[in-house]
Every structure is written in structure tokens, then in C-alpha cells.
Amino acid sequence: MMTEIPIKTLKVISPMFSHGNNDKLEPRPTELKGLLRNTYRIANPYFDSKTLYQHEVERFGGQLKENGEELAKPSPLRIQILDLDSNKESWYEEKFLLFHKKSPKRLCYKFGKVFNVKFETTYSYLKQWYEDLINLALLIGGIGKRTRRGRGCMTTDELSKISYEDLPEYTVKLLNNVCEKKAYVVNGERDIILQNPSDNDKPDNDRPYIKKIHFGSPLLKKTKDCIKEYLKKVDFASHNTKLDFRNSYVLGDVDNGFHFASSVIVSLAEVNEGIVPVYTFLNFVPSKKFENKPKNQKNGYNPTKKQDNEKTKWDNIQDAFVDKIEKGDEK
């Protein structure tokens, strides 16, 4: 028997480049479930990768090996996304995917587009857990292309009723409910941090996890033009920070077809007062595929050089990126 999770609609609040077969514009449940799975992983800092995967399969389905045999576990979560509008094209528009490069515009869903959704689970006792996970995932991520740079963001009725002042405490509650530990705390007025670990609870530094969330300055107007100007700042800040720290892939990179995701996720949340930038800082894990890239950095930064303060340098790059966005660096 399926239990319905009480989230009925999702509203698009930034250009959503979500495409299906034949590059057709459509929201896909698989993308949304992928966002939920990734959010679950990064919101659980203490599990090692093997244990985390076992728990993930329990909540989302997948393949597990038991006694040398592969077992397929069906997903206990079902997601349906329905397009409510009879005139679909009225919610389409063409936008630049990248503002710092000359590239053709691509079709996307507009700001304000609303989807009817249905979330159901066979685990009735986890109904609230899934609801918290969905709200957390939409606070710190999106679906479609370029979601780590503020595209594809959506909101729920519950999120839109939260005040800017209450947002940090609300997000901490979601984080701790999802990871089922009191792992995160509010630090100051705008930051959430991972608590200092005890001897029994230490984060797995061999994989990404949320180490900090920072809430930026609210956008002055809740309009698509205001969001467009903000996304320009995001793209130029990302490009310029990479120029400042050449040979660093802390903010993501592409090399010979291999994609390395950014360790800073930029998203947008709609709260009671308007639109708020949300910056999620992940634990950065170097990749061997990028270790032999030629050195060509402006500030003498080499991410593969073994030194005691390399984590501090990675943190500095993350902070520099967010600082450029908030200051509006578009050089």
C-alpha cells in the first residue's frame, strides 16, 4: 500500500533546462529522484561509502550483493510529475545556459511555471523523512543542466512560507532529520556548519559531504529579470575565480570528456520575503584523473602538492567564489 507524501506542487524559480528524449523540454522524475539521492548522500557525513550505499538502496532501491549474489531491491519511493498547462509553450522561453561565453540560447521552463507532483512511498513510517528530504533537496539543488550554478531551482508551498530569519534554523532541522543525527548547527545569522565530530562520529573525508551552508543577501525583487542578473554574477564569478586559481578544479572542470563536479553548489530558494541565494560548500576530494594537468596558475596554487594547508587553500577558493558572486564581479 502506498502512502502519499503531502507535497502537491513544485514551482520553478530559475531557468530549468530539463530535457528528455530528442532534446524535448520536459521535467523528468528520474532527475528529481537523482537529486534526492545525491542530497541524501551529501547530507550524511559520517557513513563510509559502503555503508552509505546500503542505506541508500534501502530508501531508494538499487542493486545489493548478498552472499555473492546480486539482489535488486525495488524503490519504495514513487514520483510523478505532471504538466498542468494545456498551452505548454506559454511556459517555454529561450535563455543562455552560460552568460560568460557566447553560446546559442536554449529552451527552458520559465520562472513561475508550476508542476503538479505526486510523491508516494511504501514506507508509511518514513513519510515525514521523505518530505524533509524533498524540501532540503530543493533548497540546495535543482534539476536539468547547470544546477550547481543556480539553474533548475524549484520550491514548495512549505518553503515559500518560511521567513528569511527562520531559514537557517529550518534548514538545520531538515539536515538533521535527513541524516538522523544532530550533526549540523546554526553558526551566526547566515551560516550552517557541521559540528565538531566526536571520537565515534567522524566524517568520511574520502567523499563529498556538506560542511557548510551560507545564505546570501536576498534579491531585491522576486522577478525573472532579477534572477537573470544574479545568474550572470554567478557565471562570471565562477569563470573569474577559475582564472585566479588556474590548475584548480575545486569549482569543477572538464578534461578529455571527464566531468568533475564543483564542490560549491549555488541554488536559489523562495522564502516569504523573496528569493535567497543558497551556497552549499562540500568537502572537496581531489581526483586522480586531474592530478597530471599542466601547471598554469596565477596564484601559485597546485592542488596535488602535498602540504599541510592544502585543505585551507581549497576552502579559500570556495570562499573567493562566493565572495565574488555577492560582490557582483562581472569583469
Secondary structure by P-SEA (a helix, b strand, c coil): ccccccccccccccccccccccccccccaaaaaaaaaaaaaaacccccaaaaaaaaaaabbbbbbcccbbbbbcccbbbbbbbccccccccbbbbbcccccbbbbbbbbcccbbbbbbbbbccccaaaaaaaaaaaaaaccccccccccccccccccccccccccaaaaaaaaaaaaaacccccccccccbbbbcccccccccccccccccbbbbccccccccaaaaaaaaaaaaaaaaaaaaacccccccccccccbbbbbcbbbbcccccccbbbbbbbcbbbbbcccccccccccccccccccccaaaaaaaaaaaaaaaaaaacccc
